[in-house]
Amino acid sequence: MTDDTRADDLDHLYLLTVFHYILAVLVALGACFPAVVLAFRLFMNAAGLHGDGTGATEGASADDPALQTFGSFTPALAVVSVALGWPLSICIAFVARGLHNRMRYAYCRTIAAIECLLFPFGTLLGAFSLTVLARDSVRRLFAASSSVEAHAES
């Protein structure tokens, strides 16, 4: 492996590390959005700030089945969003740490593939991560770091 290739790989891994930390923050904040909407909705209902105080808008009654369905769907969406978004954010942050330390190669590739589902930023970052991690020179960097750590532990 030439010094230029190694320097390029290290630069690419550093950039991927930074962007994974940024994506982890964006995913965590995005997961909070439905919870913020729920809190705002509960505040509006408690304060009686819509229409007649029942939470129904003009032209709809509080007994409307569509409003009741949406009313029960909002808390469920908030809970599911936080329950899935925060752990995914933590997993992405662990990938950033793994890329920085050049450890957990298979984990980094797996989460990079899952990131491809997070359109648009996760798709770009996941595709670039998979491209960089597929290089033999990067695989050797991960293997060298893993063998150094295993040797240090014994």
SVG drawing of the C-alpha trace seen along z (x, -y; Angstrom):
<svg xmlns="http://www.w3.org/2000/svg" viewBox="-70 -30 74 43">
<polyline fill="none" stroke="black" stroke-width="0.4" points="0.0,0.0 1.4,-3.3 1.6,-6.3 -0.8,-8.3 -3.4,-5.5 -3.1,-5.2 -3.4,-9.0 -6.5,-9.1 -8.1,-6.2 -7.4,-7.9 -8.8,-11.2 -11.9,-9.4 -12.4,-7.6 -12.1,-10.9 -14.7,-12.5 -17.0,-9.6 -16.6,-9.8 -17.5,-13.5 -20.5,-13.0 -21.7,-10.0 -21.7,-12.1 -23.7,-14.8 -26.2,-12.2 -26.6,-10.8 -27.6,-14.2 -30.0,-14.8 -31.7,-11.4 -32.1,-12.1 -33.6,-15.5 -35.8,-14.1 -37.1,-11.4 -38.1,-14.1 -40.3,-16.0 -43.4,-13.8 -43.0,-14.2 -42.9,-17.9 -46.0,-17.9 -47.7,-15.7 -46.7,-18.1 -48.0,-21.1 -51.2,-19.3 -51.8,-18.5 -51.0,-22.1 -53.5,-23.4 -56.2,-21.0 -55.5,-21.7 -55.6,-25.4 -58.8,-25.1 -57.3,-27.1 -59.1,-25.5 -62.6,-26.3 -65.1,-25.4 -62.5,-24.0 -63.2,-20.4 -60.2,-20.2 -62.5,-20.1 -61.9,-22.5 -64.7,-24.4 -67.0,-22.1 -66.0,-19.0 -67.4,-17.7 -65.5,-16.2 -67.3,-12.9 -66.0,-12.6 -64.3,-9.2 -61.5,-10.6 -60.5,-13.0 -60.6,-10.3 -58.5,-8.0 -55.9,-10.8 -56.0,-11.6 -55.0,-8.1 -52.5,-7.8 -50.4,-10.9 -49.1,-9.5 -48.4,-6.1 -46.4,-7.8 -44.4,-9.9 -43.6,-6.8 -42.6,-4.7 -40.5,-7.5 -38.5,-8.1 -38.2,-4.3 -36.8,-3.7 -35.0,-7.0 -32.9,-7.3 -31.4,-3.8 -30.7,-4.2 -29.0,-7.5 -26.8,-5.8 -26.0,-3.0 -24.8,-5.6 -22.7,-7.3 -21.1,-4.0 -20.3,-3.6 -18.6,-7.0 -16.5,-5.8 -15.7,-2.5 -14.6,-4.3 -12.4,-6.7 -10.8,-3.8 -10.9,-1.5 -12.7,1.2 -15.9,3.3 -15.7,3.5 -18.8,5.8 -20.9,3.6 -19.9,0.4 -20.8,2.1 -24.2,3.3 -25.2,-0.1 -24.0,-1.8 -26.4,0.5 -29.2,-0.4 -28.4,-4.1 -29.2,-3.8 -32.9,-3.8 -32.6,-7.2 -33.3,-9.4 -31.6,-11.7 -28.6,-12.2 -28.4,-8.6 -28.6,-7.3 -25.6,-9.4 -23.6,-8.7 -24.4,-5.0 -23.5,-4.6 -20.2,-6.5 -19.4,-4.5 -20.1,-1.2 -17.8,-2.3 -15.0,-3.3 -15.3,-0.2 -15.3,2.1 -11.7,1.2 -9.1,3.8 -6.8,1.1 -9.4,-0.1 -10.1,3.6 -6.4,4.0 -6.5,0.8 -9.4,2.3 -7.6,5.7 -4.4,4.0 -6.2,2.0 -8.0,5.1 -4.8,7.2 -3.0,4.4 -5.9,4.2 -6.0,8.0 -2.3,8.1 -2.5,5.3 -5.2,7.1 -3.2,10.3"/>
</svg>
